[in-house]
Amino acid sequence: MTDIPTIRNRPFVIGANHRTCGMTVRDQLFVEDGDVSGFLEKLSANGVPEALVLSTCDRIEVIGQHRNPDQVTAVVRTVLATHAGLDASELTEKLYCKTDDAAVRHIFSVAASLDSQVVGEPQVLGQLKAAHRLALQSGILLGAFDGLLQAAYGAAKRVRTETAIGERPISIAAAGAELARGLHGDLARVSVILIGIGEMGELMARHFQSCEIRHLGIFHPIVSRATPLARQLDCHVVADGGLPDALAEADVIICAMGRRQYALTSDMIRAALKSRRNKPQFIIDTGIPGDVEPAVHRIDEAFVYDMADLEYTALDGKANREQAAEQARLIVEQEVSGFLRSRAERDAVPVVTALRNHFQSIRQQVLAETGGDAERASELMINRLLDHPTRALREAAADPGADDMDVTVRKLFNLGHSSDKESSS
């Protein structure tokens, strides 16, 4: 009988996100676009030949497929640790590993922005597509995994078009700009600084730019992290040491670090306001946890709004937001189920083909042996076709773990239920 391939590549996701480790570690793990090719080559050289790396401020994930994903975790952990200048043991508790159906579900949820700090933010889908593109350019990904990613993009599109979940972050950004306009008037005269590069902070900055603000600058303690976004937004990077002067010039400050330590303190704001001769500042804190020291709220001329404040201003109520998120999750689950079913059906094709070829081979042998005697040929063919399955069934029946064998065989050959046979006898 023809050999049937039974081992296929299985999807996996290995990484760290905002739930498993802080921003400091994620900054160390971050893989710049220019380093992606070398990073993937290291994975390939260590036995992980088909993968992409998704690197954002929220997450660093290696997504791919492998015949034995359980062997991949140690490789990915070592390559990530080497890249970050850490010991691999430091990442043991910070990395998660998802395989098979769980990996597929995770990839779909990430693409649909259901796994982001700000559910519904639009950036992550573009970031996933960019990571996909870089892997393709490196010659890493193959067709089967490409199909999984395309299915995830389709699920994300359904979520965007069939639910209101994407309106949430956009509405929050619009509310921030409207409140700033109420404080400063014409935004064309306003200077904005973005501290950090979190997804919601980026969305805020883009929205302010659409209002034709006078100036936008981006600050990040690691200058190289701010440079790609500054290039995209066509604005300047605030150099290390230049933050005090930039704060003094800023009418609007957007904080998007999420480092579990304050990026903006009361001393920094008091110094900025003194330089501004107490001209007010509008401060948006998108950090989760918060980036702005609570004492800043008590400073006159410093008007601080966090995500909850802006969300309350922008949206119609918690019930509507939760309903949109639930609708989005149902869509993702439908798309995941459809993809898994389609993949299972494709996996069955080689087996069905091999089975058909096997039957045809026996048919030809029997016809040749019986010289065209139809009755003798049919009896001989039935005996030969059932010989091996009958022995296998008897062996399985003796195995205590083979309780469902009867059900499986009856389903395969449309024999009906055993209870039907008993009732007719």
Summary of the structure (lengths in Angstrom):
residues: 425
radius of gyration: 29.5
end to end distance: 37.1
largest distance: 107.7
contacts: 1320
relative contact order: 0.09
helix: 60%
strand: 13%
